[in-house]
Amino acid sequence: MKLTLTKADKLKTKPDDSKLSFGTIFTDYMFNMDYNPQDGWHNPRIEPYASIDMDPATMVLHYGQGVFEGLKAYRTETGAVQLFRPRDNFKRLNNSSRRLCIPEIDEALALDFLKQLLTIEKDWVPSAPGTSLYIRPTIIATDPFLGVRASHTYRFFIILSPVGAYYAEGFNPVKIWVTRHYVRAVRGGVGEAKTLGNYAASLYAAEQAHKHGYTQVLWLDGIEQEYIEEVGAMNIFFVINGELITPMLNGSILPGITRDSVMGLAKMWGIKVSERKIGISEVIDVHASGKLDEIFGSGTAAVISPVGEIKYGDTVLAVSDGKVGPMANRFYKELTDIQYGKTKDPTGWIEPI
């Protein structure tokens, strides 16, 4: 397929790197590509960033048939631009698409189109410490139809946003609130897919957490409401008596790329890693015994998010004395050093632009 470019009449004023927040500013251009049963995926194009015209009956608006990804482009100290594990993002996008009955894309071609978009928009990649260019590939159902079925037509688009730190607190411990009344997903559902409804399902509990003075929600399983699954929009890790433990993937947990990177590094460093069921009762017990060393979340947006406090009902657990633990700090430094080109990429995770 031939990629076409439509140039913008006027380019935007680029923001001050030191004043970037998360996800509020968008670059000059976006990528678009369409699907129909006759032509398959076709008409790849880079165009000026613009609204998408939709019929009020467009299926994604009514039934949520859409998937997306999140990754970043980083500027190194030499001025080069690079990506972190983008092939895994497009692989996961296809995994999500299969679950939502969306036609798969050619992963290598999608990465090539993204690189071409980033080549055009390279000046938008910020250079201040901790900043990056957030990348949001998305596929949505576009049939104008009110019957419940898989759409026949789709739009694949990629938008870019220069961002600062995900949390205003920066790399500092956050407080998380365990919900006992709501669940994010259940086994057999779409929890392992990066799809729209999973995030809509999380909003109410997140608002409740904020009202209680907490930053994120810790989700328990949807059947027994005992076993820990995710925290906010991140995977979660526990350090118990020196062992790194994360909930095993069970169909209702998103297989995070940062999660996989943390486990990969841990194994390289000789740290014992376990993927298993871990209950909130176990966490309370090991905290009481003094064996709960650290808790931290992992995800593209924040990379590593240390946890300083957990509230479950009337029980409040202080973790690592409310400070960043040594293991969270080590993973954060190593991952960000790899992403920004400050240290050697150990496993071929970096993709240069």
Contacts in CASP RR format, 6 or more apart in sequence:
PFRMAT RR
TARGET T0000
AUTHOR 0000-0000-0000
METHOD contacts of the structure
MODEL  1
MKLTLTKADKLKTKPDDSKLSFGTIFTDYMFNMDYNPQDGWHNPRIEPYA
SIDMDPATMVLHYGQGVFEGLKAYRTETGAVQLFRPRDNFKRLNNSSRRL
CIPEIDEALALDFLKQLLTIEKDWVPSAPGTSLYIRPTIIATDPFLGVRA
SHTYRFFIILSPVGAYYAEGFNPVKIWVTRHYVRAVRGGVGEAKTLGNYA
ASLYAAEQAHKHGYTQVLWLDGIEQEYIEEVGAMNIFFVINGELITPMLN
GSILPGITRDSVMGLAKMWGIKVSERKIGISEVIDVHASGKLDEIFGSGT
AAVISPVGEIKYGDTVLAVSDGKVGPMANRFYKELTDIQYGKTKDPTGWI
EPI
1 41 0 8 1.000
1 42 0 8 1.000
1 43 0 8 1.000
1 44 0 8 1.000
1 109 0 8 1.000
2 44 0 8 1.000
3 44 0 8 1.000
3 45 0 8 1.000
3 46 0 8 1.000
3 113 0 8 1.000
3 116 0 8 1.000
4 43 0 8 1.000
4 44 0 8 1.000
4 45 0 8 1.000
4 46 0 8 1.000
5 45 0 8 1.000
5 46 0 8 1.000
5 47 0 8 1.000
5 120 0 8 1.000
6 45 0 8 1.000
6 46 0 8 1.000
6 47 0 8 1.000
6 48 0 8 1.000
7 48 0 8 1.000
8 28 0 8 1.000
8 29 0 8 1.000
8 48 0 8 1.000
9 48 0 8 1.000
11 28 0 8 1.000
12 27 0 8 1.000
12 28 0 8 1.000
14 123 0 8 1.000
14 124 0 8 1.000
14 162 0 8 1.000
15 25 0 8 1.000
15 162 0 8 1.000
17 126 0 8 1.000
17 127 0 8 1.000
17 128 0 8 1.000
17 131 0 8 1.000
17 162 0 8 1.000
18 128 0 8 1.000
20 126 0 8 1.000
20 128 0 8 1.000
20 131 0 8 1.000
20 162 0 8 1.000
20 163 0 8 1.000
20 164 0 8 1.000
21 163 0 8 1.000
21 164 0 8 1.000
22 134 0 8 1.000
22 161 0 8 1.000
22 163 0 8 1.000
22 164 0 8 1.000
22 165 0 8 1.000
22 166 0 8 1.000
22 301 0 8 1.000
23 134 0 8 1.000
23 161 0 8 1.000
23 163 0 8 1.000
24 161 0 8 1.000
25 161 0 8 1.000
25 162 0 8 1.000
26 49 0 8 1.000
26 159 0 8 1.000
26 160 0 8 1.000
26 161 0 8 1.000
27 49 0 8 1.000
27 121 0 8 1.000
27 124 0 8 1.000
27 133 0 8 1.000
27 159 0 8 1.000
27 160 0 8 1.000
27 161 0 8 1.000
27 162 0 8 1.000
28 48 0 8 1.000
28 49 0 8 1.000
28 121 0 8 1.000
28 124 0 8 1.000
29 46 0 8 1.000
29 47 0 8 1.000
29 48 0 8 1.000
29 49 0 8 1.000
29 117 0 8 1.000
29 120 0 8 1.000
29 121 0 8 1.000
29 160 0 8 1.000
30 46 0 8 1.000
30 47 0 8 1.000
30 48 0 8 1.000
30 49 0 8 1.000
30 50 0 8 1.000
30 117 0 8 1.000
30 157 0 8 1.000
30 158 0 8 1.000
30 159 0 8 1.000
30 160 0 8 1.000
31 44 0 8 1.000
31 45 0 8 1.000
31 46 0 8 1.000
31 47 0 8 1.000
31 113 0 8 1.000
31 114 0 8 1.000
31 117 0 8 1.000
31 156 0 8 1.000
31 157 0 8 1.000
31 158 0 8 1.000
32 43 0 8 1.000
32 44 0 8 1.000
32 45 0 8 1.000
32 46 0 8 1.000
32 47 0 8 1.000
32 155 0 8 1.000
32 156 0 8 1.000
32 157 0 8 1.000
33 41 0 8 1.000
33 42 0 8 1.000
33 43 0 8 1.000
33 44 0 8 1.000
33 45 0 8 1.000
33 105 0 8 1.000
33 113 0 8 1.000
33 155 0 8 1.000
33 156 0 8 1.000
33 157 0 8 1.000
34 41 0 8 1.000
34 42 0 8 1.000
34 43 0 8 1.000
34 142 0 8 1.000
34 153 0 8 1.000
34 154 0 8 1.000
34 155 0 8 1.000
34 156 0 8 1.000
35 41 0 8 1.000
35 42 0 8 1.000
35 103 0 8 1.000
35 153 0 8 1.000
35 154 0 8 1.000
35 155 0 8 1.000
35 156 0 8 1.000
36 42 0 8 1.000
36 152 0 8 1.000
36 153 0 8 1.000
37 152 0 8 1.000
40 103 0 8 1.000
41 103 0 8 1.000
41 105 0 8 1.000
41 106 0 8 1.000
41 156 0 8 1.000
44 113 0 8 1.000
46 116 0 8 1.000
46 117 0 8 1.000
46 120 0 8 1.000
49 159 0 8 1.000
52 155 0 8 1.000
52 157 0 8 1.000
54 61 0 8 1.000
54 142 0 8 1.000
55 144 0 8 1.000
56 144 0 8 1.000
57 144 0 8 1.000
57 145 0 8 1.000
57 146 0 8 1.000
58 140 0 8 1.000
58 141 0 8 1.000
58 142 0 8 1.000
58 143 0 8 1.000
58 144 0 8 1.000
59 65 0 8 1.000
59 141 0 8 1.000
59 142 0 8 1.000
59 143 0 8 1.000
59 144 0 8 1.000
59 145 0 8 1.000
59 151 0 8 1.000
60 66 0 8 1.000
60 140 0 8 1.000
60 141 0 8 1.000
60 142 0 8 1.000
60 151 0 8 1.000
60 196 0 8 1.000
62 146 0 8 1.000
63 141 0 8 1.000
63 148 0 8 1.000
64 141 0 8 1.000
64 195 0 8 1.000
64 196 0 8 1.000
64 197 0 8 1.000
65 100 0 8 1.000
65 101 0 8 1.000
65 102 0 8 1.000
65 140 0 8 1.000
65 141 0 8 1.000
65 150 0 8 1.000
65 151 0 8 1.000
66 100 0 8 1.000
66 102 0 8 1.000
66 138 0 8 1.000
66 139 0 8 1.000
66 140 0 8 1.000
66 141 0 8 1.000
66 195 0 8 1.000
66 196 0 8 1.000
67 93 0 8 1.000
67 96 0 8 1.000
67 97 0 8 1.000
67 100 0 8 1.000
67 102 0 8 1.000
67 138 0 8 1.000
67 139 0 8 1.000
67 193 0 8 1.000
67 194 0 8 1.000
67 195 0 8 1.000
67 196 0 8 1.000
68 93 0 8 1.000
68 136 0 8 1.000
68 137 0 8 1.000
68 138 0 8 1.000
68 139 0 8 1.000
68 194 0 8 1.000
68 195 0 8 1.000
68 196 0 8 1.000
69 89 0 8 1.000
69 90 0 8 1.000
69 92 0 8 1.000
69 93 0 8 1.000
69 135 0 8 1.000
69 136 0 8 1.000
69 137 0 8 1.000
69 138 0 8 1.000
69 194 0 8 1.000
70 89 0 8 1.000
70 134 0 8 1.000
70 135 0 8 1.000
70 136 0 8 1.000
70 137 0 8 1.000
70 300 0 8 1.000
70 301 0 8 1.000
71 83 0 8 1.000
71 84 0 8 1.000
71 85 0 8 1.000
71 86 0 8 1.000
71 89 0 8 1.000
71 134 0 8 1.000
71 135 0 8 1.000
71 137 0 8 1.000
71 257 0 8 1.000
71 300 0 8 1.000
72 83 0 8 1.000
72 84 0 8 1.000
72 132 0 8 1.000
72 133 0 8 1.000
72 134 0 8 1.000
72 135 0 8 1.000
72 163 0 8 1.000
72 300 0 8 1.000
72 339 0 8 1.000
73 81 0 8 1.000
73 82 0 8 1.000
73 83 0 8 1.000
73 118 0 8 1.000
73 125 0 8 1.000
73 132 0 8 1.000
73 133 0 8 1.000
73 135 0 8 1.000
73 160 0 8 1.000
73 353 0 8 1.000
74 81 0 8 1.000
74 82 0 8 1.000
74 83 0 8 1.000
74 84 0 8 1.000
74 125 0 8 1.000
74 132 0 8 1.000
74 133 0 8 1.000
74 339 0 8 1.000
74 340 0 8 1.000
74 341 0 8 1.000
75 81 0 8 1.000
75 125 0 8 1.000
75 126 0 8 1.000
75 127 0 8 1.000
75 132 0 8 1.000
75 340 0 8 1.000
76 82 0 8 1.000
76 340 0 8 1.000
76 341 0 8 1.000
76 342 0 8 1.000
77 340 0 8 1.000
77 341 0 8 1.000
77 342 0 8 1.000
79 127 0 8 1.000
80 352 0 8 1.000
80 353 0 8 1.000
81 118 0 8 1.000
81 122 0 8 1.000
81 125 0 8 1.000
81 133 0 8 1.000
81 352 0 8 1.000
81 353 0 8 1.000
82 339 0 8 1.000
82 341 0 8 1.000
82 350 0 8 1.000
82 351 0 8 1.000
82 352 0 8 1.000
82 353 0 8 1.000
83 114 0 8 1.000
83 118 0 8 1.000
83 350 0 8 1.000
83 351 0 8 1.000
83 352 0 8 1.000
83 353 0 8 1.000
84 338 0 8 1.000
84 339 0 8 1.000
84 349 0 8 1.000
84 350 0 8 1.000
84 351 0 8 1.000
85 257 0 8 1.000
85 261 0 8 1.000
85 349 0 8 1.000
85 351 0 8 1.000
86 111 0 8 1.000
86 114 0 8 1.000
86 351 0 8 1.000
87 107 0 8 1.000
87 111 0 8 1.000
87 351 0 8 1.000
88 257 0 8 1.000
88 260 0 8 1.000
89 137 0 8 1.000
89 257 0 8 1.000
90 105 0 8 1.000
90 107 0 8 1.000
90 110 0 8 1.000
90 111 0 8 1.000
90 137 0 8 1.000
91 107 0 8 1.000
92 194 0 8 1.000
92 255 0 8 1.000
92 256 0 8 1.000
92 257 0 8 1.000
93 105 0 8 1.000
93 107 0 8 1.000
93 110 0 8 1.000
93 137 0 8 1.000
93 139 0 8 1.000
93 194 0 8 1.000
94 104 0 8 1.000
94 105 0 8 1.000
94 107 0 8 1.000
95 192 0 8 1.000
95 193 0 8 1.000
96 102 0 8 1.000
96 193 0 8 1.000
96 194 0 8 1.000
96 195 0 8 1.000
97 103 0 8 1.000
97 104 0 8 1.000
97 105 0 8 1.000
97 139 0 8 1.000
98 104 0 8 1.000
99 190 0 8 1.000
99 192 0 8 1.000
99 193 0 8 1.000
99 195 0 8 1.000
100 190 0 8 1.000
100 193 0 8 1.000
100 195 0 8 1.000
101 150 0 8 1.000
102 139 0 8 1.000
102 141 0 8 1.000
102 150 0 8 1.000
102 154 0 8 1.000
103 154 0 8 1.000
105 139 0 8 1.000
105 156 0 8 1.000
110 137 0 8 1.000
110 156 0 8 1.000
111 351 0 8 1.000
113 158 0 8 1.000
114 135 0 8 1.000
114 137 0 8 1.000
114 158 0 8 1.000
115 353 0 8 1.000
117 158 0 8 1.000
117 160 0 8 1.000
118 125 0 8 1.000
118 133 0 8 1.000
118 135 0 8 1.000
118 160 0 8 1.000
118 353 0 8 1.000
119 353 0 8 1.000
121 133 0 8 1.000
121 160 0 8 1.000
122 353 0 8 1.000
124 133 0 8 1.000
124 160 0 8 1.000
124 162 0 8 1.000
125 132 0 8 1.000
125 133 0 8 1.000
125 162 0 8 1.000
126 132 0 8 1.000
126 133 0 8 1.000
126 162 0 8 1.000
126 164 0 8 1.000
128 164 0 8 1.000
130 164 0 8 1.000
130 165 0 8 1.000
130 336 0 8 1.000
130 340 0 8 1.000
131 162 0 8 1.000
131 163 0 8 1.000
131 164 0 8 1.000
132 162 0 8 1.000
132 163 0 8 1.000
132 164 0 8 1.000
132 339 0 8 1.000
133 160 0 8 1.000
133 161 0 8 1.000
133 162 0 8 1.000
133 163 0 8 1.000
134 160 0 8 1.000
134 161 0 8 1.000
134 162 0 8 1.000
134 163 0 8 1.000
134 301 0 8 1.000
135 158 0 8 1.000
135 159 0 8 1.000
135 160 0 8 1.000
136 158 0 8 1.000
136 159 0 8 1.000
136 160 0 8 1.000
136 161 0 8 1.000
137 156 0 8 1.000
137 157 0 8 1.000
137 158 0 8 1.000
138 156 0 8 1.000
138 157 0 8 1.000
138 158 0 8 1.000
138 159 0 8 1.000
139 154 0 8 1.000
139 155 0 8 1.000
139 156 0 8 1.000
140 154 0 8 1.000
140 155 0 8 1.000
140 157 0 8 1.000
141 150 0 8 1.000
141 151 0 8 1.000
141 153 0 8 1.000
141 154 0 8 1.000
142 151 0 8 1.000
142 153 0 8 1.000
142 154 0 8 1.000
142 155 0 8 1.000
143 151 0 8 1.000
143 152 0 8 1.000
143 153 0 8 1.000
145 151 0 8 1.000
165 171 0 8 1.000
165 302 0 8 1.000
166 301 0 8 1.000
166 302 0 8 1.000
166 305 0 8 1.000
167 174 0 8 1.000
167 215 0 8 1.000
167 302 0 8 1.000
167 305 0 8 1.000
169 215 0 8 1.000
171 304 0 8 1.000
171 306 0 8 1.000
171 324 0 8 1.000
171 332 0 8 1.000
172 306 0 8 1.000
172 324 0 8 1.000
173 306 0 8 1.000
173 307 0 8 1.000
173 308 0 8 1.000
173 309 0 8 1.000
173 319 0 8 1.000
173 320 0 8 1.000
173 322 0 8 1.000
173 323 0 8 1.000
173 324 0 8 1.000
174 215 0 8 1.000
174 216 0 8 1.000
174 305 0 8 1.000
174 306 0 8 1.000
174 307 0 8 1.000
174 308 0 8 1.000
175 213 0 8 1.000
175 214 0 8 1.000
175 215 0 8 1.000
175 216 0 8 1.000
175 307 0 8 1.000
175 308 0 8 1.000
175 309 0 8 1.000
175 310 0 8 1.000
175 311 0 8 1.000
176 209 0 8 1.000
176 214 0 8 1.000
176 215 0 8 1.000
176 216 0 8 1.000
176 217 0 8 1.000
176 218 0 8 1.000
176 231 0 8 1.000
176 232 0 8 1.000
176 307 0 8 1.000
176 309 0 8 1.000
176 310 0 8 1.000
176 311 0 8 1.000
177 208 0 8 1.000
177 209 0 8 1.000
177 212 0 8 1.000
177 213 0 8 1.000
177 214 0 8 1.000
177 216 0 8 1.000
177 217 0 8 1.000
177 218 0 8 1.000
177 310 0 8 1.000
177 311 0 8 1.000
178 217 0 8 1.000
178 218 0 8 1.000
178 220 0 8 1.000
178 280 0 8 1.000
178 310 0 8 1.000
178 311 0 8 1.000
178 312 0 8 1.000
178 313 0 8 1.000
179 205 0 8 1.000
179 208 0 8 1.000
179 209 0 8 1.000
179 217 0 8 1.000
179 218 0 8 1.000
179 219 0 8 1.000
179 220 0 8 1.000
180 220 0 8 1.000
180 225 0 8 1.000
180 312 0 8 1.000
180 313 0 8 1.000
181 205 0 8 1.000
182 204 0 8 1.000
182 205 0 8 1.000
183 219 0 8 1.000
183 220 0 8 1.000
183 221 0 8 1.000
183 222 0 8 1.000
183 225 0 8 1.000
184 191 0 8 1.000
184 198 0 8 1.000
184 201 0 8 1.000
184 202 0 8 1.000
184 205 0 8 1.000
184 219 0 8 1.000
184 229 0 8 1.000
184 230 0 8 1.000
184 252 0 8 1.000
185 191 0 8 1.000
185 192 0 8 1.000
185 198 0 8 1.000
185 201 0 8 1.000
185 219 0 8 1.000
185 222 0 8 1.000
185 229 0 8 1.000
185 252 0 8 1.000
185 253 0 8 1.000
186 221 0 8 1.000
186 222 0 8 1.000
186 223 0 8 1.000
186 252 0 8 1.000
187 221 0 8 1.000
187 223 0 8 1.000
187 250 0 8 1.000
187 251 0 8 1.000
187 252 0 8 1.000
188 251 0 8 1.000
188 252 0 8 1.000
189 251 0 8 1.000
189 252 0 8 1.000
190 197 0 8 1.000
190 198 0 8 1.000
191 198 0 8 1.000
191 251 0 8 1.000
191 252 0 8 1.000
191 253 0 8 1.000
191 254 0 8 1.000
192 249 0 8 1.000
192 251 0 8 1.000
192 252 0 8 1.000
192 253 0 8 1.000
192 254 0 8 1.000
192 255 0 8 1.000
193 254 0 8 1.000
194 254 0 8 1.000
198 254 0 8 1.000
199 233 0 8 1.000
202 217 0 8 1.000
202 219 0 8 1.000
202 232 0 8 1.000
202 233 0 8 1.000
205 217 0 8 1.000
205 219 0 8 1.000
206 216 0 8 1.000
206 217 0 8 1.000
206 232 0 8 1.000
208 217 0 8 1.000
209 215 0 8 1.000
209 216 0 8 1.000
209 217 0 8 1.000
212 311 0 8 1.000
214 311 0 8 1.000
216 231 0 8 1.000
216 232 0 8 1.000
216 234 0 8 1.000
216 305 0 8 1.000
217 231 0 8 1.000
217 232 0 8 1.000
218 228 0 8 1.000
218 230 0 8 1.000
218 231 0 8 1.000
218 232 0 8 1.000
218 236 0 8 1.000
218 280 0 8 1.000
218 310 0 8 1.000
218 312 0 8 1.000
219 228 0 8 1.000
219 229 0 8 1.000
219 230 0 8 1.000
219 231 0 8 1.000
219 232 0 8 1.000
220 226 0 8 1.000
220 227 0 8 1.000
220 228 0 8 1.000
220 229 0 8 1.000
220 279 0 8 1.000
220 280 0 8 1.000
221 227 0 8 1.000
221 228 0 8 1.000
221 229 0 8 1.000
221 252 0 8 1.000
222 252 0 8 1.000
226 279 0 8 1.000
226 280 0 8 1.000
226 281 0 8 1.000
227 247 0 8 1.000
227 277 0 8 1.000
227 278 0 8 1.000
227 279 0 8 1.000
227 280 0 8 1.000
228 236 0 8 1.000
228 247 0 8 1.000
228 278 0 8 1.000
228 279 0 8 1.000
228 280 0 8 1.000
228 283 0 8 1.000
229 247 0 8 1.000
229 252 0 8 1.000
229 253 0 8 1.000
230 236 0 8 1.000
230 247 0 8 1.000
230 253 0 8 1.000
230 254 0 8 1.000
231 297 0 8 1.000
231 305 0 8 1.000
231 307 0 8 1.000
233 299 0 8 1.000
233 301 0 8 1.000
234 258 0 8 1.000
234 297 0 8 1.000
234 298 0 8 1.000
234 299 0 8 1.000
234 301 0 8 1.000
234 302 0 8 1.000
234 305 0 8 1.000
235 246 0 8 1.000
235 247 0 8 1.000
235 253 0 8 1.000
235 254 0 8 1.000
235 256 0 8 1.000
235 258 0 8 1.000
235 259 0 8 1.000
235 297 0 8 1.000
235 298 0 8 1.000
235 299 0 8 1.000
236 246 0 8 1.000
236 247 0 8 1.000
236 295 0 8 1.000
236 296 0 8 1.000
236 297 0 8 1.000
236 298 0 8 1.000
237 244 0 8 1.000
237 245 0 8 1.000
237 246 0 8 1.000
237 259 0 8 1.000
237 262 0 8 1.000
237 294 0 8 1.000
237 295 0 8 1.000
237 296 0 8 1.000
237 297 0 8 1.000
237 298 0 8 1.000
238 244 0 8 1.000
238 245 0 8 1.000
238 246 0 8 1.000
238 278 0 8 1.000
238 283 0 8 1.000
238 292 0 8 1.000
238 294 0 8 1.000
238 295 0 8 1.000
239 245 0 8 1.000
239 292 0 8 1.000
239 293 0 8 1.000
239 294 0 8 1.000
239 295 0 8 1.000
239 327 0 8 1.000
240 286 0 8 1.000
240 291 0 8 1.000
240 292 0 8 1.000
240 293 0 8 1.000
241 286 0 8 1.000
241 291 0 8 1.000
241 293 0 8 1.000
242 271 0 8 1.000
242 272 0 8 1.000
242 293 0 8 1.000
242 327 0 8 1.000
243 271 0 8 1.000
243 272 0 8 1.000
243 273 0 8 1.000
243 274 0 8 1.000
244 262 0 8 1.000
244 263 0 8 1.000
244 266 0 8 1.000
244 271 0 8 1.000
244 272 0 8 1.000
244 273 0 8 1.000
244 274 0 8 1.000
244 327 0 8 1.000
245 273 0 8 1.000
245 274 0 8 1.000
245 275 0 8 1.000
245 276 0 8 1.000
245 278 0 8 1.000
246 259 0 8 1.000
246 262 0 8 1.000
246 263 0 8 1.000
246 273 0 8 1.000
246 274 0 8 1.000
246 275 0 8 1.000
247 253 0 8 1.000
247 275 0 8 1.000
247 276 0 8 1.000
247 277 0 8 1.000
247 278 0 8 1.000
248 275 0 8 1.000
248 276 0 8 1.000
248 277 0 8 1.000
249 255 0 8 1.000
249 275 0 8 1.000
256 298 0 8 1.000
256 299 0 8 1.000
257 299 0 8 1.000
257 300 0 8 1.000
258 298 0 8 1.000
258 299 0 8 1.000
258 300 0 8 1.000
258 303 0 8 1.000
258 304 0 8 1.000
258 335 0 8 1.000
259 298 0 8 1.000
259 299 0 8 1.000
261 298 0 8 1.000
261 335 0 8 1.000
261 349 0 8 1.000
262 298 0 8 1.000
262 304 0 8 1.000
262 331 0 8 1.000
262 335 0 8 1.000
263 273 0 8 1.000
263 275 0 8 1.000
264 273 0 8 1.000
264 347 0 8 1.000
265 331 0 8 1.000
265 334 0 8 1.000
265 335 0 8 1.000
265 346 0 8 1.000
266 273 0 8 1.000
266 331 0 8 1.000
267 273 0 8 1.000
268 346 0 8 1.000
271 327 0 8 1.000
280 312 0 8 1.000
283 292 0 8 1.000
283 310 0 8 1.000
283 317 0 8 1.000
284 312 0 8 1.000
284 315 0 8 1.000
284 317 0 8 1.000
286 292 0 8 1.000
287 317 0 8 1.000
287 319 0 8 1.000
292 317 0 8 1.000
292 319 0 8 1.000
293 320 0 8 1.000
293 325 0 8 1.000
293 327 0 8 1.000
294 306 0 8 1.000
294 307 0 8 1.000
294 319 0 8 1.000
294 320 0 8 1.000
294 325 0 8 1.000
294 326 0 8 1.000
294 327 0 8 1.000
294 328 0 8 1.000
295 306 0 8 1.000
295 307 0 8 1.000
295 308 0 8 1.000
295 310 0 8 1.000
295 319 0 8 1.000
295 320 0 8 1.000
296 304 0 8 1.000
296 305 0 8 1.000
296 306 0 8 1.000
296 307 0 8 1.000
296 325 0 8 1.000
296 327 0 8 1.000
296 328 0 8 1.000
296 331 0 8 1.000
297 304 0 8 1.000
297 305 0 8 1.000
297 306 0 8 1.000
297 307 0 8 1.000
298 304 0 8 1.000
298 305 0 8 1.000
298 331 0 8 1.000
299 305 0 8 1.000
303 332 0 8 1.000
303 335 0 8 1.000
303 336 0 8 1.000
303 339 0 8 1.000
304 328 0 8 1.000
304 331 0 8 1.000
304 332 0 8 1.000
304 335 0 8 1.000
306 320 0 8 1.000
306 323 0 8 1.000
306 324 0 8 1.000
306 325 0 8 1.000
306 328 0 8 1.000
306 329 0 8 1.000
307 319 0 8 1.000
308 318 0 8 1.000
308 319 0 8 1.000
308 320 0 8 1.000
308 322 0 8 1.000
308 323 0 8 1.000
309 316 0 8 1.000
309 317 0 8 1.000
309 318 0 8 1.000
309 319 0 8 1.000
309 322 0 8 1.000
310 316 0 8 1.000
310 317 0 8 1.000
310 319 0 8 1.000
311 317 0 8 1.000
334 343 0 8 1.000
336 342 0 8 1.000
337 343 0 8 1.000
338 344 0 8 1.000
338 345 0 8 1.000
338 346 0 8 1.000
338 349 0 8 1.000
338 350 0 8 1.000
339 350 0 8 1.000
341 350 0 8 1.000
END
